Amino acid sequence: MPTKLNLASKPFSNRSLPWVVTTLVTVVSLICLVFIVRATNRANAQAVAIQNDINNLKRQELELNQKAQAVKNSLTTEQLQTLVAAHTLVDRKHFSWSRLFADLESALPGTVRVKLIAVRGVTTRGDETLAELELTVVAKSPATVTEMIADMDRGGIFHAELRAQNLQRGRGESGAEYELYVIYRPRAGSPTTDTVASTPPTADDLARGGVR
């Protein structure tokens, strides 16, 4: 006669299974912890190495600044003026009038005419050339100049600020003159040298150069 097992009064239980599961979870957790500790140690070592590099660069920069200051202090006033003039001359040789004319041609609307361009300063930062310009234009409407300034800023080559507005005084001339302060940044890769001298052009040169 077969034996009947009453599971309700004697449920089946495997006492070793919970211990096996617990042991596996513990081992996996320990392994993960070891990997986390190793990764943390590597990250900390890299952070220390990077910080050491930064400290070394700062120390070198400080030493170079001190040497430069010592050289500067050893120069007379006349020598400092000569040095500044030499740097200015070198920077101006990297300025391209033809590039400026081409960029102005594309930036100015057809109703705006250039009357005067004066370069007040040229600096180079690596491969980038920056020029400070005084630009006088003639336009019939202030709204046209305002819109032109906004378009120049959006283009990224020119940053223009309106400095003054003067009514036209010449016979048969209409509109007004607008004096602008302009920061000029030629696009990367644009030519930066000319065979033309680096002196500012005259009004006749502007007309021959094609700028409106």
Secondary structure in CASP SS format (residue, H / E / C, confidence):
PFRMAT SS
TARGET T0000
AUTHOR 0000-0000-0000
METHOD secondary structure of the structure
MODEL  1
M C 1.00
P C 1.00
T C 1.00
K C 1.00
L C 1.00
N C 1.00
L C 1.00
A C 1.00
S C 1.00
K C 1.00
P C 1.00
F C 1.00
S C 1.00
N C 1.00
R C 1.00
S H 1.00
L H 1.00
P H 1.00
W H 1.00
V H 1.00
V H 1.00
T H 1.00
T H 1.00
L H 1.00
V H 1.00
T H 1.00
V H 1.00
V H 1.00
S H 1.00
L H 1.00
I H 1.00
C H 1.00
L H 1.00
V H 1.00
F H 1.00
I H 1.00
V H 1.00
R H 1.00
A H 1.00
T H 1.00
N H 1.00
R H 1.00
A H 1.00
N H 1.00
A H 1.00
Q H 1.00
A H 1.00
V H 1.00
A H 1.00
I H 1.00
Q H 1.00
N H 1.00
D H 1.00
I H 1.00
N H 1.00
N H 1.00
L H 1.00
K H 1.00
R H 1.00
Q H 1.00
E H 1.00
L H 1.00
E H 1.00
L H 1.00
N H 1.00
Q H 1.00
K H 1.00
A H 1.00
Q H 1.00
A H 1.00
V H 1.00
K H 1.00
N H 1.00
S H 1.00
L C 1.00
T C 1.00
T H 1.00
E H 1.00
Q H 1.00
L H 1.00
Q H 1.00
T H 1.00
L H 1.00
V H 1.00
A H 1.00
A H 1.00
H H 1.00
T H 1.00
L H 1.00
V H 1.00
D H 1.00
R H 1.00
K H 1.00
H C 1.00
F C 1.00
S C 1.00
W H 1.00
S H 1.00
R H 1.00
L H 1.00
F H 1.00
A H 1.00
D H 1.00
L H 1.00
E H 1.00
S H 1.00
A H 1.00
L C 1.00
P C 1.00
G C 1.00
T C 1.00
V C 1.00
R E 1.00
V E 1.00
K E 1.00
L E 1.00
I E 1.00
A E 1.00
V E 1.00
R E 1.00
G E 1.00
V E 1.00
T E 1.00
T E 1.00
R E 1.00
G C 1.00
D C 1.00
E E 1.00
T E 1.00
L E 1.00
A E 1.00
E E 1.00
L E 1.00
E E 1.00
L E 1.00
T E 1.00
V E 1.00
V E 1.00
A E 1.00
K C 1.00
S C 1.00
P H 1.00
A H 1.00
T H 1.00
V H 1.00
T H 1.00
E H 1.00
M H 1.00
I H 1.00
A H 1.00
D H 1.00
M H 1.00
D H 1.00
R H 1.00
G H 1.00
G C 1.00
I C 1.00
F E 1.00
H E 1.00
A E 1.00
E E 1.00
L E 1.00
R E 1.00
A E 1.00
Q E 1.00
N E 1.00
L E 1.00
Q C 1.00
R C 1.00
G C 1.00
R C 1.00
G C 1.00
E C 1.00
S C 1.00
G C 1.00
A E 1.00
E E 1.00
Y E 1.00
E E 1.00
L E 1.00
Y E 1.00
V E 1.00
I E 1.00
Y E 1.00
R C 1.00
P C 1.00
R C 1.00
A C 1.00
G C 1.00
S C 1.00
P C 1.00
T C 1.00
T C 1.00
D C 1.00
T C 1.00
V C 1.00
A C 1.00
S C 1.00
T C 1.00
P C 1.00
P C 1.00
T C 1.00
A H 1.00
D H 1.00
D H 1.00
L H 1.00
A H 1.00
R H 1.00
G H 1.00
G C 1.00
V C 1.00
R C 1.00
END
